[in-house]
Amino acid sequence: MPLTRLATPALVAALLALVTLVNLPAVMAQTNPLPAKAANSDYQDAVALFRQGQLDRAMERIDAWLKSRPKDARGRFLRGMILTQQKKTGEAIRTYIDLTQDFPELPEPYNNLAVIYAGQGDYDKARVLLEGAVRAMPSFAAAHENLGDIHARLAAVSYERAIKLDAANKTASAKLKAVNDLFPARP
């Protein structure tokens, strides 16, 4: 069951804008005091390259950005998104875990980490992370939607167990069918 609100190149601008608007002023105070154009050049280039699907070049630019500001939440979050798109799951997980520890008030790292774990079938970990995202920002709709998807997937797992224990259980079969109709198998 795919979660519907994973950060993708099309969603990066909205997510990064949300991070910037809600929580980043304090974080940005920790950054290197370079002139605004020079300071944002590598970051803006990385975002543009990411949107274009040029992941290796985007990674080079974001790494250059982070070299002078290793604690920058925006840059680290974008780096996690690039790693996710590159299918470097272990590194992406580490990046998002570090972000949740350094910036527990930001919901996006919890959300993206939950999406990775859900993709691996670890729905309990995904649920806990999405609950963290909702605690961090109760108005974060994507986390609520993904949490609903996880609850549905956990329900399906329970219905499957019930059917294995009692193959004649028509109620559990009907409920499992309803959940599976909502979330068809991935191709």
C-alpha distance (Angstrom), angle and dihedral (degrees) to the residues before:
residue distance angle dihedral
M1 . . .
P2 3.78 . .
L3 3.75 117.9 .
T4 3.76 107.7 -126.6
R5 3.76 101.3 -140.0
L6 3.79 107.8 57.9
A7 3.75 113.1 143.7
T8 3.79 107.9 -102.5
P9 3.79 131.4 172.2
A10 3.81 88.1 -88.3
L11 3.83 92.0 53.2
V12 3.80 99.0 41.1
A13 3.79 95.2 91.5
A14 3.80 93.4 51.4
L15 3.79 93.6 46.4
L16 3.77 94.2 45.9
A17 3.78 90.8 46.3
L18 3.79 89.2 52.1
V19 3.80 91.1 50.8
T20 3.79 90.4 47.6
L21 3.79 95.5 47.2
V22 3.77 97.8 44.1
N23 3.77 109.9 35.2
L24 3.75 115.1 -1.9
P25 3.81 105.4 88.3
A26 3.81 91.8 81.9
V27 3.78 91.7 42.7
M28 3.79 92.3 50.0
A29 3.81 90.4 54.8
Q30 3.81 86.1 70.3
T31 3.80 94.3 57.5
N32 3.76 129.2 103.3
P33 3.85 111.8 -81.8
L34 3.81 97.7 -121.3
P35 3.78 123.3 147.4
A36 3.81 109.7 -79.5
K37 3.82 96.6 -112.6
A38 3.79 94.3 47.1
A39 3.78 92.7 41.9
N40 3.80 94.6 52.5
S41 3.81 98.0 38.6
D42 3.82 98.6 88.5
Y43 3.79 92.1 40.6
Q44 3.80 94.5 48.7
D45 3.80 90.5 45.3
A46 3.80 90.0 51.4
V47 3.81 92.0 51.3
A48 3.81 91.7 48.7
L49 3.81 92.5 47.7
F50 3.81 90.9 47.1
R51 3.80 91.1 52.4
Q52 3.82 88.6 50.9
G53 3.79 91.2 51.7
Q54 3.81 93.4 -114.4
L55 3.77 92.3 136.6
D56 3.81 100.7 166.2
R57 3.79 92.2 51.0
A58 3.81 90.7 43.8
M59 3.80 89.0 53.4
E60 3.80 91.3 51.3
R61 3.82 91.0 52.5
I62 3.81 95.6 45.2
D63 3.80 91.0 47.3
A64 3.81 88.5 52.7
W65 3.82 88.9 50.1
L66 3.79 92.7 48.8
K67 3.81 93.8 47.0
S68 3.80 90.3 76.2
R69 3.83 95.7 33.6
P70 3.82 109.5 30.4
K71 3.81 93.5 168.7
D72 3.82 95.7 54.5
A73 3.82 107.4 129.5
R74 3.82 95.9 -157.8
G75 3.78 93.1 52.0
R76 3.79 94.1 44.7
F77 3.80 91.5 48.1
L78 3.80 91.5 50.6
R79 3.80 88.9 47.7
G80 3.82 88.7 54.9
M81 3.78 90.6 50.3
I82 3.81 91.3 50.3
L83 3.81 90.9 49.2
T84 3.80 89.9 49.5
Q85 3.80 91.7 52.0
Q86 3.82 89.8 47.0
K87 3.82 87.8 54.8
K88 3.82 90.3 -119.8
T89 3.78 88.9 140.7
G90 3.80 98.9 167.3
E91 3.80 92.9 52.8
A92 3.82 91.5 44.3
I93 3.80 90.7 51.4
R94 3.81 91.1 50.5
T95 3.82 90.9 48.8
Y96 3.81 93.3 50.8
I97 3.82 93.1 44.0
D98 3.80 89.8 52.3
L99 3.81 90.0 49.4
T100 3.82 92.5 50.9
Q101 3.80 89.0 51.9
D102 3.80 96.3 44.6
F103 3.82 96.3 38.7
P104 3.83 108.6 23.6
E105 3.81 89.4 165.6
L106 3.84 92.4 67.3
P107 3.82 113.2 89.0
E108 3.83 99.0 -167.7
P109 3.82 97.8 74.6
Y110 3.82 90.2 51.2
N111 3.80 89.8 49.2
N112 3.80 95.8 48.6
L113 3.79 92.1 44.7
A114 3.81 89.2 50.8
V115 3.79 90.6 52.2
I116 3.81 90.5 53.7
Y117 3.80 92.4 49.6
A118 3.80 92.1 46.0
G119 3.79 88.9 52.4
Q120 3.80 87.2 55.6
G121 3.81 90.9 50.4
D122 3.81 94.7 -109.0
Y123 3.80 95.9 132.0
D124 3.80 96.0 162.2
K125 3.82 92.1 58.2
A126 3.80 89.8 44.9
R127 3.81 90.9 51.7
V128 3.81 93.1 51.5
L129 3.81 91.4 48.8
L130 3.80 93.4 48.1
E131 3.79 89.9 50.2
G132 3.82 85.7 54.1
A133 3.80 90.4 51.7
V134 3.80 90.9 51.3
R135 3.81 91.1 48.4
A136 3.80 89.9 50.0
M137 3.80 92.3 50.3
P138 3.81 117.6 5.5
S139 3.82 90.3 -169.3
F140 3.84 94.2 58.4
A141 3.81 99.5 116.9
A142 3.82 96.1 -172.4
A143 3.80 91.1 60.1
H144 3.80 91.5 49.9
E145 3.80 91.1 49.5
N146 3.80 92.4 47.7
L147 3.81 90.7 46.6
G148 3.80 88.8 54.5
D149 3.81 89.4 51.2
I150 3.81 90.6 50.6
H151 3.80 92.1 49.6
A152 3.81 88.9 51.3
R153 3.82 91.2 49.5
L154 3.81 91.2 48.2
A155 3.81 88.4 50.0
A156 3.81 90.0 52.6
V157 3.81 90.5 51.9
S158 3.82 89.7 52.1
Y159 3.81 92.3 47.3
E160 3.82 89.7 50.6
R161 3.81 90.1 52.6
A162 3.80 91.3 48.2
I163 3.80 90.7 51.9
K164 3.82 91.6 49.3
L165 3.80 89.0 52.9
D166 3.82 94.1 43.6
A167 3.80 113.9 18.9
A168 3.82 90.3 -175.5
N169 3.81 92.7 60.9
K170 3.81 100.5 118.6
T171 3.81 94.3 176.5
A172 3.81 93.2 57.7
S173 3.82 89.7 45.4
A174 3.81 91.7 52.5
K175 3.80 91.9 48.0
L176 3.80 91.7 48.0
K177 3.79 89.9 51.0
A178 3.81 90.7 50.8
V179 3.82 92.2 51.8
N180 3.80 92.0 45.3
D181 3.81 89.7 50.0
L182 3.80 88.7 55.8
F183 3.80 93.0 48.0
P184 3.80 110.9 31.4
A185 3.79 117.1 -163.3
R186 3.79 115.3 -87.6
P187 3.81 116.7 -104.7
